[in-house]
Amino acid sequence: MTPTALLIAGIAQVCLAPVLIVGRHSIADWLADTVPPLDVTWFRVRGGLYLLLGGIAGAISGAVFIVAGTASLLSA
């Protein structure tokens, strides 16, 4: 990946992570109601947890991408 691509991916991940973290219950409810084969009770509980963990992991990996991209740009 080029340093610019790392920066863009990192910024996108860091910006989208709070959306997943804050809106996890709404997103899980919407998915449970929209996708017919999902077990609604299971997905409302665990889906929110998985979205929270995904948001946190996305924020961390986005920050790592930003640091790696910036370090590559500064060393070049």
C-alpha positions in Angstrom: 0.0 0.0 0.0 1.2 3.5 -0.8 1.6 5.9 2.1 -1.3 8.0 0.7 -3.6 5.0 0.6 -2.6 4.1 4.2 -3.6 7.7 5.3 -6.9 7.6 3.4 -7.8 4.1 4.7 -6.8 5.2 8.3 -8.8 8.4 8.2 -11.8 6.5 6.8 -11.6 3.9 9.5 -11.2 6.4 12.3 -14.2 8.4 11.0 -16.5 5.4 10.6 -15.6 3.8 13.9 -17.6 6.2 16.1 -20.6 5.6 13.8 -20.5 1.9 14.6 -19.8 2.4 18.3 -22.6 5.0 18.9 -25.2 3.6 16.5 -24.6 -0.1 17.2 -28.0 -0.7 18.8 -29.9 1.0 16.0 -27.9 -0.8 13.3 -28.4 -4.2 15.0 -32.1 -3.5 15.4 -32.4 -2.5 11.7 -30.5 -5.6 10.5 -32.5 -7.9 12.7 -35.8 -6.5 11.3 -34.6 -6.3 7.7 -32.8 -9.6 7.1 -35.4 -12.4 7.5 -33.2 -15.4 8.4 -31.5 -13.7 11.3 -32.5 -14.9 14.8 -33.9 -11.5 16.1 -33.2 -11.9 19.8 -29.7 -13.3 19.3 -28.7 -10.6 16.8 -30.1 -7.7 18.8 -27.9 -8.7 21.7 -24.8 -10.1 20.1 -25.0 -8.0 17.0 -24.6 -4.8 19.0 -21.6 -6.3 20.8 -20.0 -7.3 17.6 -20.5 -3.9 16.1 -19.0 -2.3 19.2 -15.9 -4.5 19.0 -15.7 -3.9 15.2 -15.8 -0.2 15.8 -13.1 -0.3 18.4 -10.9 -2.5 16.2 -11.5 -0.2 13.3 -10.4 2.8 15.3 -7.3 1.1 16.5 -6.3 -0.2 13.0 -7.1 3.2 11.5 -4.8 4.9 13.9 -2.1 2.4 13.1 -2.6 3.1 9.4 -2.4 6.8 9.9 0.9 6.4 11.9 2.4 4.1 9.3 1.4 6.3 6.4 2.7 9.4 8.1 6.0 7.7 9.0 6.4 6.6 5.4 5.7 10.0 4.1 8.1 11.7 6.5 10.9 9.3 5.9 10.7 9.6 2.1 
